[in-house]
Amino acid sequence: WQEASACMLDCNYRQHKSISISGCNDLKIFSLNIRSLNKNISRLRDDIDQYTKFDILCFNETSCNPDNAAGGIADFELDGFYTPILQNPSRASGRGGGLAIYINNNTCSADDIKVVDGLSSNSTPSAGEFLFVEVKVRKNINKTAIIGAMYRSPSASPNTFLESMKSNLQFLERHKNKHIIIAGDANIDLIQHDSDIHAQTISEDTLSHGFTEVISKPTRITDHSATL
């Protein structure tokens, strides 16, 4: 808890250029609602030096199905990263939703990456989308990590999503000796914790399973609002 509290107190806004390259004792993760991977893949490639600073990239709302791409999954590859692990959007239209995880070549070997099938799902939009990957981090950490990407559409039922989330947290109990990080966009505003039952539920469920939010500042800011 002290370590998590220190992380929350140290939470700050930073420009990409000010972030250092992941060191041998680090595990740096970047998470973003990318709003179409296909539309933004060129921008990622143009700024690839800023992204290779991270060990793992997690993107949600990718809106992409590699089977429909002219070059297949190769259309979404990034220099310095293994072939991405992509999960199709749960909606039949393929619009909105979708998850992607990229793992840096320097973080582990290709054989040290596997999808955790019992946790990864996109069966129905209302239940949310989850993609979990197990990585045997080499570097000096030399420990297995489980990285989860998740997404809930703002039009989907928060209650059904929270039930799925709770089920995944219970499943993760069997991996309690590993580093586990969950990143993504639940479209539940934690700033409204005092008045929003869904914000209270996700905070209580994650905390009861040993997880805590380490981002303490708004992640989406407009001229009229700020949400976390």
Helices and strands as residue ranges (DSSP letters): H 2-10, G 16-18, E 29-33, H 37-46, H 48-51, E 56-60, G 66-68, G 72-76, E 85-87, E 99-103, G 110-112, E 113-115, G 125-127, E 129-137, E 143-151, H 158-171, G 172-175, E 179-185, G 190-192, H 197-208, E 220-221, E 226-227
